[in-house]
Amino acid sequence: MATETDPKHFMHTTGATDPVWVHKVPYSEYPTFPELKEDLETDVCIIGAGIAGIQTAYELINRGREVVMIEARAVLSGNTSRTSGHLTNDLDDGFVEIAKKHGEDGAKIAAESQAWGRDRIGEISKKLGIECEYRKVPAYELSQYKKDDPRHAEEVEKIKQEVEMQKKIGMETHYEDGLTVPGWTGALDQRDGALVANQATFHPTQYCVGVLKWLKKQPKFRCFTHTRVVDIKEKGIEVLGLGHKTVEIQTESGKTIKAEYAVEATCVPLQKLSIIGEMSYTRSYCIAIRVPKGSVQDALIYDQAEAYKYVRLTEADGKDDYMVVGGCDHEVGHEETAGRFEELEQWTRERFPQATTVDYKWSGQVYDPVDYMQFIGRNPGMNKVFIVTGDSGDGLTNAALAGGLLADEMEGKANPWASLYSPNRMASIIKSLPSMISHDVEINTHYKRFLQSDIQDIEDLAPGCGGVLNKDPTNPIAVYKDEHGKVQKMSALCPHMKGVVCWNQTEKSWDCPVHGSRFSKDGICVDGPAKTNLSPADDAGKAAHKAAAR
């Protein structure tokens, strides 16, 4: 599954493992684009070539805009290719909780707008003739507990409350005593739950590759890869409609892009704090396990655990489907990664005994806003720079929605959904201050890693493992020993806010527990908000970094 022995593996993805989507669409089939070699000007510069950037480019091109998209590594090298492919307005955080932060009107807008995003993927795939497994399916909401567990009744009551709220805001849903998933034949009885109609699923990279191929043919679209952004500034003065501002995007190579607008479609904005402090950062795990075709209903399945399990099907071959099962979430860099895949496999086999082999195992990153709604719109303190972040587990649907919202904002077209997602919203954020303060206190405890060492000596490291050696608290070192015993060293200080990174054995990466930045074993930044790589700390580190960076 993993091909991390190739030094350029992390140019295509964010972890040592490969997701199930490469089964149909290997990295070699992704469209390729050149590196930016000269300064240029454009109408809109989109930073990030994942689904949010691709959707935004599609909507803008269709409205006559000139678009330049830039990407630090290869297209689709971020979290788009590591999702589970759910398209749903049955939102992770639940509409009862959303209504507490945003009111029932806000919850209704959330349901309507996310339904638009869900359906927009289907419309575009049909219009462009992209075969990407897009289809409508029902979603099951079940208790995590067995029927005879007293906690089962408590969770079922919460499911009933959620169903009532969903009905109030216009969703097609109902609660059903004795509800079971066809194909769930294992001994664990978790019956009773909700059935939400008209949800969807698709093959995310098959879809995105199709849209990218269409974009590549458009005369007003250009894309540059291996072009890392290090700074974004607004230039000029604009007051009460007088004067004019533009955006200047500075790249690591020294090239500059001047644009009327910029969009940071980078999962998380490339800045120090502000929106960064209004989210938490989570790793989520998935397996793809074979089941005979037709043996399980084609549906989305969710339980009610805090780190809940989620399920969907995708094609494997003429005989089998893959059941994609996810969950076992934890905050980035806060827990050991071992045992997550084994837990998912055990959970699946106990409920679906027809499951056979696990062919793929991988993890991805989720960005959770404190008030449950994604941030789509003008970056706080800026007028011409827009952001898309805070997917809250529904990044694919949100990305499609973001494309429409941002295109409207740039046109000055009023959109009734825009205020709910505005990065400048305050009321719902203020309601979330207690949880923000608690989270900040927890985050700050991770700076104690300046006084800690994962290993006492390099000899402690097994081949293929990493750890932080902290003999000098001002200069902790991230040490990696490859399978042949060769050692390389990087600075262990995250370039974002100087947190000390942790070793992620599952993905062979360095993960920052402060704001979720991640780096390959060779120091290449694969997840922001960090904008630059880890600094090599010895000659072997420099050589590994150079080999991995192209």
C-alpha positions as CSV (number, residue, x, y, z in Angstrom):
1,M,0.0,0.0,0.0
2,A,2.6,2.5,1.1
3,T,5.3,3.7,-1.4
4,E,7.0,6.1,0.9
5,T,10.4,4.6,-0.2
6,D,10.1,6.9,-3.3
7,P,11.5,10.2,-2.0
8,K,8.9,12.1,-4.1
9,H,5.9,10.1,-2.7
10,F,4.9,13.1,-0.5
11,M,4.7,15.3,-3.6
12,H,1.5,13.4,-4.5
13,T,-0.1,12.9,-1.1
14,T,0.2,13.8,2.6
15,G,1.0,10.4,4.1
16,A,3.1,7.2,3.6
17,T,-0.2,5.2,3.1
18,D,-2.2,5.4,-0.1
19,P,-6.0,5.8,-0.1
20,V,-8.4,3.5,-1.9
21,W,-9.0,6.1,-4.7
22,V,-5.6,5.2,-6.3
23,H,-7.2,1.8,-7.1
24,K,-9.0,3.4,-10.1
25,V,-7.0,6.6,-10.5
26,P,-3.3,6.3,-9.7
27,Y,-1.2,9.4,-9.1
28,S,0.3,8.9,-12.6
29,E,-3.1,9.7,-14.1
30,Y,-3.4,13.1,-12.4
31,P,-3.0,16.0,-14.9
32,T,0.4,17.7,-14.7
33,F,1.3,21.4,-14.9
34,P,4.5,23.4,-15.1
35,E,6.2,25.3,-12.3
36,L,5.8,29.0,-12.3
37,K,9.0,30.5,-13.9
38,E,8.0,34.2,-14.3
39,D,6.0,37.0,-12.8
40,L,2.4,37.3,-14.0
41,E,-0.9,39.1,-13.6
42,T,-4.4,37.6,-13.5
43,D,-7.9,38.3,-12.5
44,V,-8.1,35.7,-9.7
45,C,-5.3,33.7,-8.2
46,I,-6.4,30.5,-6.4
47,I,-3.9,29.0,-4.0
48,G,-4.4,25.2,-3.7
49,A,-5.3,22.6,-6.3
50,G,-7.7,20.4,-4.2
51,I,-11.4,20.2,-4.6
52,A,-12.1,23.6,-3.1
53,G,-9.7,25.3,-5.5
54,I,-10.9,23.2,-8.5
55,Q,-14.6,24.0,-7.7
56,T,-13.9,27.7,-7.3
57,A,-11.9,27.7,-10.6
58,Y,-14.7,26.0,-12.4
59,E,-17.4,28.5,-11.2
60,L,-15.2,31.5,-12.0
61,I,-14.2,30.3,-15.5
62,N,-17.9,29.8,-16.2
63,R,-18.5,33.5,-15.2
64,G,-15.8,34.7,-17.6
65,R,-12.9,35.3,-15.1
66,E,-9.3,34.7,-15.8
67,V,-7.9,32.3,-13.3
68,V,-4.4,31.2,-12.2
69,M,-4.2,28.3,-9.8
70,I,-1.0,27.5,-8.0
71,E,-0.1,24.5,-5.9
72,A,2.9,23.9,-3.6
73,R,3.2,20.2,-4.7
74,A,1.2,18.3,-7.3
75,V,-2.5,18.7,-7.9
76,L,-4.7,16.8,-5.5
77,S,-1.8,16.2,-3.2
78,G,-3.7,17.4,-0.1
79,N,-6.6,16.0,1.8
80,T,-9.1,15.8,-1.2
81,S,-7.5,12.5,-2.2
82,R,-7.6,11.2,1.4
83,T,-11.3,11.7,2.2
84,S,-14.0,9.0,2.3
85,G,-16.1,10.5,-0.4
86,H,-19.3,11.4,1.4
87,L,-21.5,14.1,-0.1
88,T,-24.2,15.0,2.5
89,N,-26.2,17.8,4.1
90,D,-26.7,15.4,7.1
91,L,-24.0,17.4,8.9
92,D,-21.4,15.9,11.3
93,D,-22.2,18.2,14.2
94,G,-26.0,17.8,14.0
95,F,-28.6,20.4,13.5
96,V,-29.6,20.5,17.2
97,E,-26.1,21.7,18.0
98,I,-25.9,24.0,15.0
99,A,-29.2,25.7,16.0
100,K,-27.8,26.4,19.4
101,K,-25.0,28.4,17.8
102,H,-26.8,29.9,14.8
103,G,-30.5,29.6,15.5
104,E,-33.1,27.6,13.6
105,D,-32.8,30.0,10.6
106,G,-29.1,29.4,10.5
107,A,-29.6,25.6,10.7
108,K,-32.1,25.8,7.8
109,I,-29.6,27.8,5.7
110,A,-26.9,25.2,6.5
111,A,-29.2,22.3,5.3
112,E,-30.2,24.2,2.1
113,S,-26.7,25.4,1.2
114,Q,-25.1,22.0,1.8
115,A,-27.8,20.3,-0.3
116,W,-26.8,22.7,-3.1
117,G,-23.2,21.7,-2.7
118,R,-24.0,18.0,-2.7
119,D,-26.2,18.3,-5.8
120,R,-23.7,20.7,-7.6
121,I,-21.1,17.9,-7.8
122,G,-23.8,15.7,-9.6
123,E,-24.7,18.5,-12.0
124,I,-21.1,19.2,-13.0
125,S,-20.2,15.5,-13.4
126,K,-23.2,15.1,-15.7
127,K,-22.6,18.2,-17.7
128,L,-18.9,17.4,-18.3
129,G,-19.5,13.6,-18.8
130,I,-17.3,12.6,-15.8
131,E,-17.8,9.0,-14.7
132,C,-17.1,9.3,-10.9
133,E,-19.7,6.9,-9.3
134,Y,-21.9,9.9,-8.3
135,R,-25.2,8.6,-7.0
136,K,-27.9,9.4,-4.4
137,V,-28.1,7.1,-1.4
138,P,-29.8,7.1,2.0
139,A,-27.9,7.8,5.2
140,Y,-28.4,5.7,8.4
141,E,-27.9,7.3,11.8
142,L,-27.5,4.6,14.5
143,S,-26.5,4.3,18.1
144,Q,-22.9,3.2,18.8
145,Y,-24.3,0.9,21.6
146,K,-25.9,-2.4,21.4
147,K,-29.7,-2.6,22.0
148,D,-29.4,-4.1,25.5
149,D,-27.0,-1.4,26.7
150,P,-28.7,1.4,28.8
151,R,-26.8,4.0,26.9
152,H,-28.5,2.9,23.7
153,A,-31.8,4.4,24.8
154,E,-30.1,7.7,25.6
155,E,-28.5,8.0,22.2
156,V,-31.7,7.0,20.4
157,E,-33.5,9.8,22.2
158,K,-30.8,12.2,20.8
159,I,-31.4,10.8,17.4
160,K,-35.1,11.4,17.7
161,Q,-34.4,15.0,18.7
162,E,-32.1,15.4,15.7
163,V,-34.8,14.0,13.4
164,E,-37.4,16.5,14.7
165,M,-34.9,19.4,14.0
166,Q,-34.2,18.1,10.6
167,K,-37.9,17.9,9.8
168,K,-38.3,21.5,11.0
169,I,-35.7,22.8,8.6
170,G,-37.0,20.9,5.6
171,M,-34.9,17.7,5.4
172,E,-36.5,14.4,4.3
173,T,-35.8,12.2,7.3
174,H,-37.6,9.9,9.8
175,Y,-37.0,7.8,12.9
176,E,-37.8,4.1,12.7
177,D,-38.0,1.6,15.6
178,G,-36.1,-1.6,14.6
179,L,-34.3,0.1,11.8
180,T,-31.4,-2.1,10.5
181,V,-29.0,-1.8,7.6
182,P,-29.5,-4.5,5.0
183,G,-26.3,-6.6,5.0
184,W,-25.5,-5.8,8.7
185,T,-25.8,-9.5,9.7
186,G,-23.2,-9.6,12.5
187,A,-24.1,-10.4,16.1
188,L,-23.9,-6.8,17.3
189,D,-27.5,-5.5,17.5
190,Q,-27.6,-1.7,17.1
191,R,-31.1,-1.5,15.6
192,D,-33.3,1.6,15.9
193,G,-32.3,4.9,14.3
194,A,-32.9,7.5,11.6
195,L,-33.0,7.3,7.9
196,V,-32.1,10.5,6.0
197,A,-33.0,10.5,2.3
198,N,-31.3,12.0,-0.7
199,Q,-27.7,12.0,0.4
200,A,-24.9,11.2,-2.1
201,T,-21.5,9.7,-2.6
202,F,-18.9,9.7,-5.4
203,H,-15.2,9.0,-6.3
204,P,-13.5,12.2,-5.3
205,T,-10.3,12.0,-7.3
206,Q,-12.0,10.6,-10.4
207,Y,-14.3,13.7,-10.3
208,C,-11.5,16.2,-9.7
209,V,-9.3,14.8,-12.4
210,G,-12.2,15.1,-14.8
211,V,-12.8,18.8,-13.9
212,L,-9.1,19.5,-14.1
213,K,-8.9,18.1,-17.6
214,W,-11.8,20.3,-18.6
215,L,-10.2,23.4,-17.0
216,K,-6.9,22.6,-18.7
217,K,-8.6,23.2,-22.1
218,Q,-10.0,26.6,-21.1
219,P,-8.2,29.6,-22.5
220,K,-8.6,31.7,-19.4
221,F,-7.3,29.0,-17.0
222,R,-3.6,28.4,-16.1
223,C,-2.2,26.2,-13.4
224,F,1.3,26.0,-11.9
225,T,2.4,23.2,-9.6
226,H,5.5,23.0,-7.3
227,T,4.9,26.7,-6.7
228,R,4.8,27.3,-2.9
229,V,3.3,30.6,-1.6
230,V,5.1,32.3,1.2
231,D,3.3,35.7,1.4
232,I,0.0,37.3,0.4
233,K,-0.5,41.0,0.6
234,E,-3.0,43.6,-0.4
235,K,-1.5,46.6,-2.2
236,G,-3.0,50.0,-2.7
237,I,-5.7,52.0,-0.9
238,E,-9.5,51.6,-1.2
239,V,-11.9,53.6,1.0
240,L,-15.6,53.9,0.6
241,G,-15.3,52.7,-3.0
242,L,-12.6,55.2,-3.9
243,G,-9.1,54.0,-4.9
244,H,-8.1,50.5,-5.8
245,K,-6.6,47.5,-4.1
246,T,-4.9,44.5,-5.7
247,V,-3.3,41.3,-4.2
248,E,0.3,40.4,-4.5
249,I,1.2,36.7,-4.0
250,Q,4.9,36.0,-3.4
251,T,6.2,32.5,-4.1
252,E,9.1,30.7,-2.5
253,S,11.1,30.9,-5.7
254,G,10.8,34.7,-5.7
255,K,8.2,35.0,-8.5
256,T,5.2,37.2,-8.0
257,I,1.6,37.0,-9.1
258,K,-0.5,40.2,-9.1
259,A,-4.3,39.6,-9.0
260,E,-7.5,41.4,-8.5
261,Y,-8.5,38.7,-6.0
262,A,-6.9,35.8,-4.3
263,V,-8.5,32.6,-2.8
264,E,-6.7,30.6,-0.2
265,A,-8.1,27.1,-0.9
266,T,-5.5,25.5,1.2
267,C,-7.5,23.5,3.8
268,V,-6.3,26.1,6.4
269,P,-5.3,29.7,5.7
270,L,-1.6,30.5,5.4
271,Q,-1.4,32.9,8.4
272,K,-0.4,32.9,12.1
273,L,-3.7,33.0,14.0
274,S,-7.2,34.6,13.6
275,I,-9.2,31.9,12.0
276,I,-6.5,29.4,12.9
277,G,-7.4,29.8,16.6
278,E,-11.1,29.1,15.8
279,M,-10.6,25.5,14.8
280,S,-9.3,22.2,16.0
281,Y,-7.2,19.8,13.9
282,T,-8.0,16.1,13.7
283,R,-6.6,13.0,12.1
284,S,-9.3,10.5,10.9
285,Y,-8.6,6.9,9.8
286,C,-10.0,4.7,7.0
287,I,-9.8,1.2,5.7
288,A,-11.2,-0.2,2.4
289,I,-12.3,-3.8,3.0
290,R,-13.8,-6.0,0.3
291,V,-17.4,-7.2,0.5
292,P,-19.3,-9.2,-2.2
293,K,-21.3,-7.0,-4.5
294,G,-24.9,-6.6,-3.4
295,S,-24.2,-8.0,0.1
296,V,-24.5,-4.6,1.8
297,Q,-27.0,-1.8,1.0
298,D,-25.4,1.1,-0.9
299,A,-25.8,3.7,1.8
300,L,-24.0,6.0,4.1
301,I,-23.8,4.8,7.7
302,Y,-22.9,6.8,10.9
303,D,-22.9,5.9,14.6
304,Q,-23.1,8.5,17.4
305,A,-19.7,8.0,19.0
306,E,-17.6,11.1,19.6
307,A,-15.0,9.7,17.3
308,Y,-17.8,8.2,15.2
309,K,-17.6,5.4,12.6
310,Y,-18.7,6.3,9.0
311,V,-19.3,3.9,6.1
312,R,-19.8,4.0,2.3
313,L,-19.3,1.7,-0.7
314,T,-17.1,2.2,-3.8
315,E,-16.4,-0.1,-6.7
316,A,-13.5,-2.6,-6.4
317,D,-14.1,-4.9,-9.4
318,G,-16.8,-7.0,-11.1
319,K,-17.1,-9.3,-8.0
320,D,-16.6,-7.0,-5.0
321,D,-17.1,-3.6,-3.7
322,Y,-14.9,-1.8,-1.2
323,M,-16.6,-0.9,2.1
324,V,-14.8,2.3,3.2
325,V,-15.0,2.4,7.0
326,G,-13.6,5.4,8.8
327,G,-13.3,6.8,12.3
328,C,-11.0,6.6,15.4
329,D,-10.3,10.3,15.2
330,H,-7.9,12.2,17.5
331,E,-6.3,15.7,17.5
332,V,-3.2,16.0,15.4
333,G,-0.1,15.0,17.4
334,H,-2.0,14.4,20.6
335,E,-2.2,10.6,20.6
336,E,-0.3,7.5,19.3
337,T,-1.6,6.5,15.9
338,A,-1.1,2.7,16.4
339,G,-4.1,0.4,16.6
340,R,-6.6,2.6,14.7
341,F,-6.8,0.4,11.5
342,E,-7.1,-2.7,13.6
343,E,-10.0,-1.2,15.5
344,L,-11.8,-0.3,12.3
345,E,-11.3,-3.8,10.9
346,Q,-12.6,-5.4,14.1
347,W,-15.6,-3.1,14.1
348,T,-16.4,-4.0,10.5
349,R,-16.0,-7.7,10.8
350,E,-18.2,-7.9,13.9
351,R,-21.1,-6.2,12.0
352,F,-20.4,-7.4,8.4
353,P,-19.1,-11.0,8.5
354,Q,-19.1,-11.1,4.7
355,A,-16.2,-8.7,4.6
356,T,-13.0,-10.3,3.3
357,T,-9.6,-8.6,2.8
358,V,-8.4,-5.1,3.7
359,D,-6.6,-3.7,0.7
360,Y,-6.1,-0.1,1.7
361,K,-5.5,1.8,5.0
362,W,-4.9,5.5,5.2
363,S,-5.6,8.6,7.3
364,G,-6.6,12.2,6.5
365,Q,-7.0,15.6,8.2
366,V,-10.2,17.3,9.4
367,Y,-10.5,21.0,10.4
368,D,-13.3,21.6,12.9
369,P,-14.6,25.2,13.5
370,V,-15.7,25.9,17.1
371,D,-19.2,26.9,15.9
372,Y,-19.6,24.0,13.4
373,M,-19.8,26.1,10.2
374,Q,-17.1,26.4,7.5
375,F,-15.4,29.7,6.9
376,I,-16.0,30.8,3.3
377,G,-15.5,34.5,2.4
378,R,-13.2,37.4,2.9
379,N,-10.3,36.8,5.1
380,P,-10.6,39.0,8.3
381,G,-8.8,42.2,7.9
382,M,-8.6,41.9,4.1
383,N,-10.9,42.9,1.2
384,K,-9.6,41.1,-1.8
385,V,-8.4,37.8,-0.2
386,F,-10.9,35.0,0.3
387,I,-10.5,31.8,2.4
388,V,-12.1,28.4,2.4
389,T,-11.5,26.4,5.5
390,G,-13.1,24.6,8.4
391,D,-14.6,21.6,6.7
392,S,-15.9,20.0,9.9
393,G,-15.9,16.6,8.3
394,D,-17.9,17.7,5.2
395,G,-15.1,19.1,3.1
396,L,-16.3,17.8,-0.3
397,T,-19.8,19.3,0.0
398,N,-18.4,22.5,1.5
399,A,-15.9,22.8,-1.4
400,A,-18.7,22.7,-4.0
401,L,-20.6,25.3,-1.9
402,A,-17.6,27.5,-1.6
403,G,-17.1,27.7,-5.4
404,G,-20.6,29.2,-5.8
405,L,-20.4,31.5,-2.8
406,L,-17.0,33.0,-3.7
407,A,-18.0,33.5,-7.3
408,D,-21.0,35.4,-6.1
409,E,-19.0,37.5,-3.7
410,M,-16.5,38.5,-6.4
411,E,-19.4,39.6,-8.6
412,G,-21.0,41.6,-5.8
413,K,-24.0,39.3,-6.1
414,A,-26.0,39.0,-2.9
415,N,-26.2,35.4,-1.6
416,P,-28.6,34.6,1.2
417,W,-26.2,31.9,2.6
418,A,-23.1,34.1,2.7
419,S,-23.5,35.5,6.2
420,L,-23.7,32.0,7.9
421,Y,-20.3,31.2,6.5
422,S,-18.6,34.6,6.8
423,P,-15.1,34.4,8.3
424,N,-16.0,37.7,10.0
425,R,-19.0,36.4,11.9
426,M,-18.9,37.1,15.6
427,A,-22.1,36.0,17.4
428,S,-21.6,32.2,17.0
429,I,-17.9,32.5,17.8
430,I,-18.6,34.4,21.0
431,K,-21.0,31.6,22.0
432,S,-18.1,29.2,21.5
433,L,-15.5,31.1,23.6
434,P,-15.5,28.6,26.6
435,S,-14.6,25.8,24.3
436,M,-12.0,28.0,22.5
437,I,-10.4,28.9,25.8
438,S,-10.3,25.3,26.9
439,H,-8.8,24.2,23.6
440,D,-6.2,27.0,23.8
441,V,-5.1,25.9,27.3
442,E,-4.7,22.4,26.0
443,I,-2.7,23.5,23.0
444,N,-0.4,25.6,25.1
445,T,0.5,22.5,27.2
446,H,2.1,21.1,24.1
447,Y,4.8,23.7,24.3
448,K,6.2,21.7,27.2
449,R,7.7,19.5,24.5
450,F,10.6,22.0,24.6
451,L,11.5,20.2,27.8
452,Q,10.9,16.7,26.7
453,S,12.7,14.1,24.5
454,D,11.0,11.2,22.7
455,I,14.4,9.4,22.6
456,Q,17.5,9.6,24.7
457,D,19.8,8.5,22.0
458,I,19.7,7.8,18.3
459,E,20.5,4.2,19.0
460,D,17.0,4.0,20.6
461,L,15.3,4.4,17.2
462,A,14.3,1.2,15.3
463,P,14.7,1.3,11.5
464,G,11.8,3.1,9.8
465,C,11.0,5.2,12.9
466,G,11.5,8.8,14.0
467,G,11.6,10.7,17.3
468,V,12.5,14.1,18.8
469,L,15.9,14.3,20.4
470,N,16.0,17.2,22.8
471,K,19.4,17.6,24.4
472,D,19.2,21.4,23.9
473,P,15.7,22.8,24.7
474,T,16.4,25.7,22.3
475,N,17.1,23.4,19.4
476,P,15.1,20.1,19.5
477,I,16.0,17.8,16.6
478,A,13.6,15.5,14.6
479,V,15.6,12.4,13.9
480,Y,14.5,9.7,11.3
481,K,16.2,6.4,10.8
482,D,15.4,4.7,7.5
483,E,15.0,1.0,6.9
484,H,18.7,0.6,6.3
485,G,19.7,2.4,9.4
486,K,20.7,5.6,7.8
487,V,19.9,8.7,10.0
488,Q,18.8,12.1,8.9
489,K,18.0,15.2,11.1
490,M,15.6,18.1,10.8
491,S,14.8,20.9,13.1
492,A,11.8,19.8,15.2
493,L,10.4,23.3,15.4
494,C,7.3,23.9,13.3
495,P,7.9,27.1,11.2
496,H,4.3,28.3,11.9
497,M,4.4,29.0,15.7
498,K,7.5,27.1,16.8
499,G,5.7,24.1,18.3
500,V,7.8,20.9,18.6
501,V,6.6,18.3,16.2
502,C,5.7,14.7,17.0
503,W,6.5,11.5,15.0
504,N,3.5,9.9,13.2
505,Q,4.6,6.3,12.7
506,T,1.5,5.4,10.6
507,E,2.1,8.1,8.0
508,K,5.9,8.5,8.4
509,S,5.4,12.2,9.1
510,W,6.2,14.9,11.6
511,D,3.0,16.4,13.0
512,C,2.7,19.6,15.0
513,P,0.3,19.3,18.0
514,V,-0.2,23.1,18.2
515,H,-2.1,23.9,15.0
516,G,-1.9,20.7,12.9
517,S,0.9,21.5,10.4
518,R,2.4,18.3,9.1
519,F,5.7,17.5,7.3
520,S,7.0,14.4,5.5
521,K,9.8,12.4,7.1
522,D,12.1,14.5,4.8
523,G,10.7,17.8,6.2
524,I,8.4,18.7,3.2
525,C,5.3,20.7,4.4
526,V,2.2,18.7,3.5
527,D,-0.4,20.3,5.7
528,G,-0.6,24.0,6.8
529,P,-0.9,26.5,8.3
530,A,2.9,26.3,8.1
531,K,4.0,27.8,4.8
532,T,7.6,26.5,4.7
533,N,9.4,23.2,5.3
534,L,11.3,21.9,8.3
535,S,14.9,23.1,8.2
536,P,17.5,20.3,7.6
537,A,19.8,19.9,10.6
538,D,22.6,17.8,9.1
539,D,24.0,16.9,5.6
540,A,21.9,13.8,5.4
541,G,18.8,15.9,6.2
542,K,19.8,18.3,3.5
543,A,20.2,15.5,0.9
544,A,16.9,13.9,1.8
545,H,15.1,17.2,1.7
546,K,16.6,18.0,-1.7
547,A,15.7,14.5,-3.1
548,A,12.1,14.8,-1.8
549,A,11.6,18.4,-3.1
550,R,12.0,17.5,-6.8
